[in-house]
Amino acid sequence: MSTSWRLLAGTLGALALALLASVLALGILMTNYSSGQGSESPFSVPNTTTQKGCYTGSCPENWIWNRGNCYYLSRENKNWSESQTACRSMNSSLLMIEDREELQDFLKLLKSYYWIGLSRTGSAGPWLWEDGSGLSHDLSVKDIFSNGWCANYQPGQDEFSSEDCLWSLLYICELRAM
């Protein structure tokens, strides 16, 4: 084999090793981001993780971690009561939003209407979260229906809408960090 062929083979071998090292490094980087170890994900869509133990900074499989809380976005429609039951079966509750800042985060990426943990008893009753606390002063509910005693989140509008609790919508469950 001539010297020029040996040089070419050596160069191609070195390039192949460099390419392999780059692919491995990219795989490690992607694994760190998807498991919540990276400081910020380079992707605009929230990551889901496969780790257990939400309160240590990771979430159950198919849940989204954001700012120390875990969120489950349903793929099936249920009425408000069925949605509440589904969340409770996963040791969580329907989403409770404390302030406008929480709306500005990953919730703005949602494309569908979702039940949240906000309801009232009767048209004159106050809007209360599942834990009994009242609606924050910087949040409001657009009353669309006179019998709309349950609230859903309207994507892209940073507001809630009242709906008939028997309507079927998607829902968001939340595991709150302690």
C-alpha positions as CSV (number, residue, x, y, z in Angstrom):
1,M,0.0,0.0,0.0
2,S,1.4,3.4,-1.0
3,T,2.1,6.2,1.5
4,S,-0.7,8.4,0.1
5,W,-3.3,5.6,0.6
6,R,-2.1,5.1,4.2
7,L,-2.3,8.8,4.9
8,L,-5.9,8.9,3.4
9,A,-7.0,5.9,5.4
10,G,-5.5,7.4,8.6
11,T,-7.3,10.7,8.0
12,L,-10.6,9.0,7.3
13,G,-10.2,6.9,10.5
14,A,-9.5,10.1,12.6
15,L,-12.6,11.8,11.1
16,A,-14.7,8.7,11.8
17,L,-13.6,8.8,15.5
18,A,-14.3,12.5,15.8
19,L,-17.8,12.0,14.4
20,L,-18.5,9.1,16.8
21,A,-17.3,11.3,19.7
22,S,-19.6,14.1,18.6
23,V,-22.6,11.8,18.4
24,L,-21.9,10.4,21.8
25,A,-21.5,13.9,23.3
26,L,-24.8,15.0,21.8
27,G,-26.5,11.9,23.1
28,I,-25.3,12.6,26.7
29,L,-26.4,16.3,26.4
30,M,-29.9,15.3,25.2
31,T,-30.2,12.7,28.0
32,N,-29.2,15.4,30.6
33,Y,-31.8,17.8,29.3
34,S,-34.6,15.3,29.1
35,S,-34.0,14.2,32.7
36,G,-34.1,17.7,34.0
37,Q,-30.3,17.9,34.7
38,G,-29.7,20.8,32.3
39,S,-30.2,24.3,33.4
40,E,-32.6,25.1,30.6
41,S,-33.9,23.1,27.7
42,P,-33.0,24.4,24.3
43,F,-36.4,23.3,23.1
44,S,-39.6,25.4,23.2
45,V,-41.8,22.5,24.2
46,P,-41.6,21.3,27.8
47,N,-39.8,18.0,28.4
48,T,-41.3,15.0,30.0
49,T,-39.2,12.7,32.2
50,T,-39.2,9.1,33.1
51,Q,-37.9,9.5,36.6
52,K,-39.9,9.0,39.7
53,G,-40.2,11.3,42.7
54,C,-41.6,14.7,41.7
55,Y,-40.4,16.4,44.8
56,T,-36.7,15.9,44.1
57,G,-36.9,17.9,40.8
58,S,-38.1,15.1,38.5
59,C,-41.6,13.9,37.7
60,P,-43.4,10.6,37.0
61,E,-43.4,9.3,33.5
62,N,-45.5,11.4,31.1
63,W,-45.5,14.4,33.4
64,I,-43.9,17.8,32.7
65,W,-41.6,19.4,35.3
66,N,-41.6,23.1,35.5
67,R,-40.4,25.4,38.4
68,G,-40.5,22.6,41.0
69,N,-43.9,21.3,40.1
70,C,-45.1,18.4,38.0
71,Y,-48.0,18.7,35.5
72,Y,-50.0,16.1,33.6
73,L,-51.7,17.1,30.4
74,S,-54.5,14.6,29.7
75,R,-55.1,13.1,26.3
76,E,-58.7,12.3,27.0
77,N,-61.8,14.5,27.5
78,K,-63.7,14.2,30.7
79,N,-66.2,16.4,32.6
80,W,-64.9,18.5,35.5
81,S,-65.8,15.9,38.2
82,E,-64.3,13.0,36.2
83,S,-61.2,15.1,35.6
84,Q,-60.9,15.8,39.4
85,T,-61.3,12.1,40.1
86,A,-58.6,11.2,37.5
87,C,-56.1,13.6,39.1
88,R,-56.9,12.3,42.5
89,S,-56.2,8.7,41.3
90,M,-52.7,9.9,40.4
91,N,-52.2,11.5,43.9
92,S,-52.6,15.0,42.4
93,S,-55.2,17.7,42.0
94,L,-56.5,19.7,39.1
95,L,-54.2,22.6,38.2
96,M,-54.2,25.5,40.7
97,I,-52.7,28.7,39.4
98,E,-51.5,31.2,42.1
99,D,-50.6,34.2,40.0
100,R,-50.2,35.5,36.4
101,E,-46.5,34.7,36.4
102,E,-47.4,31.0,36.4
103,L,-49.6,31.6,33.3
104,Q,-46.7,33.2,31.4
105,D,-44.5,30.1,31.6
106,F,-45.2,26.8,29.8
107,L,-49.0,27.2,29.9
108,K,-48.8,29.7,27.1
109,L,-47.7,26.8,24.8
110,L,-51.0,24.9,25.2
111,K,-53.2,24.6,22.2
112,S,-56.5,23.2,23.8
113,Y,-58.9,24.2,26.5
114,Y,-58.2,22.3,29.8
115,W,-60.2,21.9,33.0
116,I,-58.4,23.4,36.0
117,G,-59.2,23.1,39.8
118,L,-61.3,26.3,40.0
119,S,-65.1,26.1,40.6
120,R,-68.0,27.7,42.4
121,T,-71.3,26.7,43.9
122,G,-74.0,28.6,42.1
123,S,-73.8,31.7,39.9
124,A,-73.3,34.0,42.9
125,G,-70.7,31.9,44.7
126,P,-67.0,32.9,44.8
127,W,-64.5,31.2,42.6
128,L,-62.5,28.8,44.8
129,W,-59.6,26.4,44.1
130,E,-59.9,22.8,45.2
131,D,-58.0,23.6,48.4
132,G,-60.6,26.2,49.3
133,S,-58.5,29.2,48.6
134,G,-59.8,32.1,46.6
135,L,-58.9,33.4,43.2
136,S,-55.8,35.7,43.2
137,H,-56.6,39.4,42.6
138,D,-54.6,39.5,39.4
139,L,-56.5,36.6,37.8
140,S,-60.1,36.6,36.5
141,V,-62.8,34.3,35.1
142,K,-64.7,35.3,32.0
143,D,-68.3,34.3,32.7
144,I,-69.6,32.9,29.5
145,F,-72.5,30.7,30.7
146,S,-74.9,31.5,33.5
147,N,-74.6,27.9,34.7
148,G,-70.8,27.8,34.2
149,W,-69.7,26.8,37.6
150,C,-66.4,25.2,36.6
151,A,-63.4,27.0,35.0
152,N,-61.1,26.0,32.2
153,Y,-57.9,27.6,30.9
154,Q,-58.0,29.3,27.6
155,P,-54.7,28.9,25.8
156,G,-53.0,32.1,24.6
157,Q,-55.4,34.4,26.4
158,D,-54.0,34.2,30.0
159,E,-57.5,33.9,31.4
160,F,-60.1,31.4,32.6
161,S,-63.5,30.8,31.2
162,S,-66.6,29.5,33.0
163,E,-68.2,26.4,31.5
164,D,-70.9,23.9,32.3
165,C,-69.2,21.3,34.5
166,L,-70.7,18.5,32.5
167,W,-68.9,19.5,29.3
168,S,-66.0,17.2,28.3
169,L,-62.6,18.8,28.0
170,L,-59.0,17.9,28.5
171,Y,-57.6,18.5,32.0
172,I,-54.3,19.4,33.7
173,C,-53.3,17.7,37.0
174,E,-50.6,19.1,39.2
175,L,-48.2,17.7,41.9
176,R,-47.2,20.7,43.9
177,A,-43.7,20.9,45.4
178,M,-43.4,21.2,49.1
